[in-house]
Amino acid sequence: MESPTIRRLVALTKLVTSIQDNARLASAEDANVEAARINSIILSRRQSLHRRLNHQCSLLLSLPSNVLCRILEHSALRDRNIISATCHRLRSVAFMSCHLWTQLRTSGSALPSLAHLLQRSQPYPVHLTLQLDARLQIDDMNGVLVSLLPRLEYLSIQVYALDNGTMSAANIAATRAAMADVWRSLVRALASAAPLRMRAFHISVVADPPMDPSLRLRDDLFGGHTGALHELSIDGLPSPAASFSPLQNLTFDHVTTFNHTTMADTVDNQFMDRLWAILPRLETLGLRAMWPLLQGTSRHIPSSLKQVALVIASAGVRSGESFKDVCDYFPGIEDLVVTTRAPPTFDAYGNFHLIVSLHLIAVHFDSPRVTQCTRLPMIDMRVALASANLVSVTIHEALLPEEVPLDTTTCFLQLCIIMDPCCDSRLPWWAGDDTGIFIHTGRLLHCPRLRRLHLTFDSPRCEYYSAGVGSCPCRRIAVSDITSFIVQRLGYGGQAQRIPRLDLSGVRDLVDYDLSRALDSLRGVVEVVQLTSGIEQDFQRYIVGHSNYTEPAAIFKKTGIADDQWAVLDHDDRY
């Protein structure tokens, strides 16, 4: 028989359990009520935004369908499906426009849906940019690409395989194996069909750790038929042998533009002779090399070659010597673009564009090595800037000397100064407080023929070098500082001494207290001011977006060489 104490304890336990159950039920009901209230607020705000969007787009949607088609065709949207998912009216107009679906950018995971999108662009040729992540399994890539190739006029393939950061032996092996699998599938697909309409083919590889040197393009690329191919770009393969040896059985009779990045090997006369044999009608060459070793002048250079853009990625004085070897190797070139860490100490042949790089990032034994900048010697700057054939100069503000003697008169037409937005001083964190174009007041250059001055903020790089530094970039600029720089350091001023054009890019804020007055002062030294929203849009045609590989020959405009010819490359040479 239970004692009264035990009975009281059992009753108390049941009471506590009942209270807890009621509390849980009340809490759940309160949570459901709160969730319903939040969902109601979200729904109300969504409906309000939808009504505002419809109201603001009413004028646009009331335009005739043919006008809307032209607007959508010139839009900068990369994902065309966003248009068709906006509203019924835009979706109907989008499906009516065949031209809208001729510019496609997609990833490997969306490859199976490309056939459906291509049906909307019939019967026009298609430009396709395809990004393949080697870690993702892509089903039937061979079958899909074989069906797409006959329709393509432009094909750009970016293959990347990056380790997850652990750099363990197992992860490195898995990453390399994934790259090998996707690469074999890709080259097998490219060898299965001829490019009937293709005029431009670009392929680039970004791999960390580097891909297996045995992986290369097959000698039956495009079934052995190059068709009407006019532009060819091969970047990121482990060696020139992997790029060119399989192609020696082919002759690209119609290719006039070629871009190539070689990551580890030197470029010598033998390498160039193989290139001339493959591309007999080449007009524009873009080449990025660690250490060009060119001697003399080759008798195999095509007579059609007119433009050469060379990125010399080696550091030290040897860069200047390599520059001279390059000029001697190409004596008849109309335009030569070279980026180097050491400016040339002589006058080059023909027009040339000088890009003096800020950082050098190379890969040695799978580890990055960073070479920080030093201010350029004044004597080297005087010789380089005084060249009569110099057309444009691109340089970082931290590399400019404090001032150049007044007897140095320049002849170049374009000057681009890259400013660093790290912190509030617009300077690299390691450059110190006495560096920058707005710090000093002495005469920097005498540029009587200057037609265009470009001041731009570059994307911050410091977070790659020092954790926590440079993560909050500030892209502010004072218009009054620009006016003072043009007057005091470049010697311009007055109605007869105005720079025809000033470009400002990458600027987020103008910080003058009296902006109207500052702009009035700027009008006294500049005829036209061009503001752009950011360096990404302004330099999109000069810099490859996400791969960190520069296409040197892409800096030449299709219209040919003119007074406003401009050459800009990414300021840091990285592989």
N, C-alpha and C positions, 0 to 999 in steps of 0.2 A: 504494500500500500504506500502510495506516494505521500510524502510529508507535505504539509502546507507550504513550506519554504520552496520545495521543488515546483509545486503547482504555481506559486507566485512567479518563480523564475521563468517557467514556460510561458505563462501569460504575458510577462514583460517582454520576452523575446518575440512573441507574435506581434505585440503592440509595436515594438521597434521596427520589425520587418514591414508591418503595414504602413507605418509612417514613412519609411524609406521608399516603399513602392509608390505611395502617393506623391512623394517629393520628386521621384524620377518621372512620373507621369506628368506632373505639373511643369517640370523643367523641359520635358520633351514638347509639351504643348506650347510653352513659351518660346522654345527654339523654332518650332514650326511657324508660330505667329510672326516671329522676327524675320525668319527666312521669307515668308510670304510678303511681309512689308518691304524688304529689300528688293525682292523680285519685282514688286509693283513699281517701286521707284525706278529701277533699271528699265523696265518696260516703258514707263511714262517718258523717261528721258530719251530712250531710243526712238519712240514715236515722235517726240518733239524734234529731235535732230533730223528724222526722216522728213517731217513736214518742212523744216527749214531748208533742207537740201533740195526738196522738190520745188520750193518757192524760188530759191536762188538759181536753180537750173531751168526754170520755166522758159526763160528767154532763149537759152541755148537749145532746149528741146523743141522749141517752136520753129527753129530754122528748117529750111527744106532739107530733105534727106541727102541730096547730093552735096550740099554744103557741109552737113554734119559728117559725111564720109570723108571729105577732104580734111576736116579738122582732126578727126580720129587718126587718119593716116599719118599726119604730121605730129602726133603726140609722142612724148618721150617714154611712154609706158613700156617696160620690158615684158610684162606679163599681159598679153592681149586678152586673156580670159577675164581680167578685172573689168574690162569694158562691158563684156556680155553679161556680167553678173551684177551690173549696177541697176538697171531698170529695163522694162520691156521695150521702151522706145529705143534706147541705145543698143540693146541686144539685137533688135530687128535691123537697125542701121548697120551694126557691125557685121551681121551675117550677109548683108547686101554687098559689102565692100570686099572684093577679092584682094586688092592691094594691101589691105590692113593685115592680112595673114601671111604676107610674103617675108616679113622680118620676124623670125622666131628665135627665142632663147629659152633653153630648157635644160633640165638636169637628166642624168641617166635614169632616175627612177620614173620619170614621166615619158620615157622613150616610147613605150607602147601606144600612148595616146597621140603621137605625132601624126600617124597616118590619118586620123580623123581631122586634125587641124589642117593638114595639107589639102584635104578635099575642099576647104573653103577658099584656097588660093588658086584653084584651077582657073585658067591654064598657065598662069604666070610662073616663072622660075622663082625659087625660094632662097633666102639667106638664112642659114641655120648656125647658131652658136650652141654647142653641146658641151656641158660640163659633166665629166665622169668621175665619180668618187670610187676608187678601186675597192674600198671596203664594202660597198653595197653590191648585192647580187643583182645582176641585170640579166633578165631572161631574154633569150633569142635576140641578142644585139646584132648578130650577123644577119638574120632575116630582115630585121627592121631597117638597118642601114642599107642593105642591098636594094630594098624597095624605095628608099629615099634618094639614093645617089643620082638616078637619072633626072630628078626634078631640081636638084640643087645647083644654084649659080655661085653661091658663096658658102663655104663650110669651114667653121672654126671649131676645133676640138681641143678642150683643155682637160688633161688627165692629171689627177692629183691623188697621192697616197701619202698621208702624214701619220706619223706615230702619235699615240695618245699622250705623249709626254713622259712616260715612264722610262723609255729607252732600254727596257729589259731585252735580253736576248730573244725571248719568246715573242715579244711584240714586234721586234725588228724583223724576225723571220716571217711572222704572219703578214706584216705590211708588205714586205718584198714579194711574198707569194701571191698576195692579192693583186699587186701591181702586175706581176707576170701573167696572171690569169686574164685580167682585163685587157692587157696589152696584146696578148695573142689573139683574143677574140676581135679586138679592134683591127689589127693589121690583116686578119683573115677576111673581115668584112670589106676593108678598103681594097683588097685584091680581087673581089668577086664581081665588081661591076665597073664599067667605064664611065667617067664623068662626062656625060653628053653635053651638058650645058655649063659645067663648072668653070669659072674664070679665076677663082681665088680659093686657095686651100691653105689653112693654117693649122698647125698642130703644135701644142706645147705640153711639157711635162713638168710637174712640180712634185718632187718626191723627197721625203725625209724619213728614213735614210735614203741615199741615192739608189736609183734603180739598178738592176743587174746590168753590167756592160754588155752582156750577150744579147740583150733585148734590142732589136733594131727594126727598121722598116724593111719589108720584104721587097725583093727585086721584081716582083710582079705587081707592084703598086698600081691600082686602077686597071688591073688586067693587062698591064704593059702599054696602055694607051693614055697619053696625057691630054689628048683632045685639044680644046681651046684654052687650056690653063694659061693665065697671064701672070698670076701672082702666087708665090710659094713662100711659106714661112715654116721653119723647123726650129724649135727652141726646146732646150732642156734635156736632150738626149745625152747619154753619158760621154760621148766622144764624137769627133767628126767622122770617124770610121763608121759608127752606128748610124750617122745621118746620111753619108754619101756613098759608102761602099755598095750598099744594095741598089743605089740609083744609077750606078755607072752603066748599066745595060739600057737605060732609058735616055732619051734626048728630049729635053723640054724646049722644043723649037719656038714656042710662042711666049715663054715666060720672060717678062721684062722687069719684074720686081722680085727680089729675093731677100728675105730676112733670115738670119741664123744666129743662134747663141750657142757658143761652145763653152762648156763649163770647166774643163780641166786641161785640155790640150792646148799647145801653142799653135799659132797659125803661121805657116811658113810658105815659101814659094811653091813647094810641091802640093800642099793643100790647095792653094789658089789655082794652080794649073788644072787640078781635077775639077775644080768648080767651073772654070771657064769651058772645059770640055763638055760638061753637062748642060750649061746654060749659054749657048752661043750667041743669043740675041739680048743679053742682059743690058738694061739701061740704068737701073737703080739697085744698089747693093747696100744692105744693112747688115753689119757684122759686129758681134760683141765677143771680144776675146780677152783672155787674161794677159797674154804676152805675145803680141804680134812680132814675128821675126822675119820681116820682109827685106830683101836685099835686091838692089838694082831695079830694073824695069822689065817686066815680063812681056815677051812678044806675043803671048797668047791672049792678052786682054782683049775682049770684044771691042770693036770700033764703035759700037753703039753705046757703050758705058759712059754715062754723063754725071751721075750723082753717086757719091759714096758717103755713108754715115758709119763711122767706126767708133766703138766704145772701147777705150783702152782701160782695162780694169787693174792693171799693175800699178804698184805704188812706187814712190821715190823718183829719183832723177832719171831712172831708166825710161819713165813715161815720156819725157821730152825727147830722148833719143829715138824711141819707137815712133813718135810723131814725125820726126824727120824721115825715118825710113819709109813710113807710109806715104808721105808726100813725094818722096823720090820714086816710089813704086807706081804711083798714079799721077804721072806728070801732066796728063791732058784732061784731067777731070774738071768739069765746070764748077761743081760745088762739092766741098768736103766738110763733113761735120765730125768733129772729134771731141770726146770728153776725156779729160785726163787730170791727174793731180799735179802735174808739172807743166806749166805753159811752155810753148815752143820758144826757142831762143833765136829764131830766124824767121824770115818772111816766107810764107808758103806759096805754092803755085795756085793761081786761080782763086775764086772765092772760097772762104772757109768760115765755119762757125765754131766758136770755142765755148765749150761747156766745162767749167772748172768745178769738179765735184767736191762735196763737203765730207762725206763719209766713204769709207771703203769697207765693205763687208764681203769677205771671201770665205770659202769653205775649205778647211784643211783638216783632214782626218775627222770628218763629220762634225766639226765644232766651229761655231762662228768666231771670227777674229775681227775686232773693231779697231780701225786706225783712226784716231781723232785728228781733227784738222789743225793745221798751223797756218799762221798768217803768211801770205805769199811774199817772197822777197821783192822789194821794190824794183830792182833792176830787171827781174824777170817779167814783172807786170808791165814795165815801160816798153820792153821789146815786143811783148805779145800784143799789147793794146795799140801800139803805133803801126802795126802792119797795115799796109795799103790795101790788102786784099781781105781784111777781116770784115765780115758782114754783120755778125751778131755775136753778142757775149751774154752768157748765162752764168751767174755766179752767186754764191751765198754771201750774205752781208758779213759773216764772220771771217771770210777769206779776203775781203777787201783791205788794202793797206789804209792807214790813217789818211794819207794824202799822197798824191803823185806829183812830181815836179811840174811846174807850169809849162816847161818846154815839150812835154809829152802831148802831142795833138793827135787825137784819134780820128779814124775815118769810118768807123762802123756806124750802121744805121739803126741797130736795135740793141737795147740794153735791158736785160731782165735781172732784177735783184730779188733773190729769194730770202724772205725774212722768216725767222723761226718764232712761232707763237708760244713757246714754252714760258710759263709764268707771265708776269705782267711786263717784263722788260723786253719782250719780243726777241729774246736771245737764247741760245743753248745754255743749259744749266752749267756746262763746263767752260763756257767762253769767257766768263768774267764780266766785270762791270764796265770795261773800257772798250768794248767791241760793239760795232753797229753803225749803220749809216746815219743815224740821227744823233749820235753821241758827239762827234767831232764837228768842227766848223770850218776846217781848212779846205782848200780846193782839192777835190778828188780827181776829176777828169775834165779835160777840155774837149767837148764833143760838138763841134760846129755842124756836123752832118746828121746828128741824131734825129731820127724821124719817129721813134717810138720808145717810150720808157714804160717798162712793165714792173710793177711792184706787187709781189704776191706773197701770201702766207702759205708755207708748206705745212703738211700734216705733221703733228708732233711725233718725233721718233724716240724721245728720251725714255719712254716706258719700256722700250725694248732693251735698254742698256742698264737702267737703274730702277729698281722696283719703287713705285710710288712717286717718281719724279716725272713731271710732264704729263700727268694724267688729266689735268684740268687746263687745256689750252685756252689762251686768250688771244683773239684775233682782232684786237682793237687798234685803231690808227687815228691819228690826228691829222686833219687836212692841212693845218698850219705847219706841222712838221714837214709834210711833203713839199709845201711851197718853199720853206726855208732850205730844204735839201736841194731843190732845183736851182734856187738863186745862189746860195752860198757855195755849194759843193760842185755844181755843174756849170755855174756861171751864166745862167739864163735869166732874162728879165727884159721888160719893155715889149712894145708891139712888134718890133722886128726880130726879137730874140725869144720866140715862143716855141716850145716843143709841139710838133703837130698832133701828137696823140699820147695820152697817159692811160694805161690800163691798171685797174686795181682789182685783184681777185683774191678770194679767200678771206675777205673782210667781213666781219660780223657787225661791228659797231664803229661809227664815227663819233669821236669823243670830244669834239670841239664844243666849248661853252656857247659860242656864237657861230653856228654852222653856216648860216647865210653869209656872214662876213668872211668866213674862212674860204668858202667857195668863190666869192667875188675876188679874193686875193689870188686864188688858184687860176682864175680865168686870165690873169695878167701874164702867166708864164706858160699856160697850156691852151691849145686851141680846142681839142676834143678830149673829153674824159669818158672812159668806158668802164662801167662798174659791172662785175660779174658776181654771181651769188657764191661761188666757191671754186676752189682749184680743181675739184673732181670734174665739174662740168666744163670748165675752161680748158683743161688739158686732156680731155677724154680721148681726143684723136691722136695725142702724142704719147700717152703713157698707157700701157696695158693695165687693165683695172685691178684684178685681185692676184695675179700670178707673180707680181714683183719682177717680171721680165720685161725689159724695154725693147721695143721694136725700133731700131734706129732709123730705118728707111721710112717709117711712117711719118716722120716729121716733115717730109716734103709734100707740099700741096700739089694736088692734081693739076692745077692751072699753070704750073711751071714757075720759073724764077722771076720775081719782080722786086720792086723796091721795098715792098712790105713783107718780103720773105722772112719767115720767123722760124727759128729752130730752138726747141726746148726739149730737154730730157729730164728725167727724174734726177734730183741732185745727188742721190746716193747710189753708188754702183754696188748693187747687191746681187748675189746669186742664190 
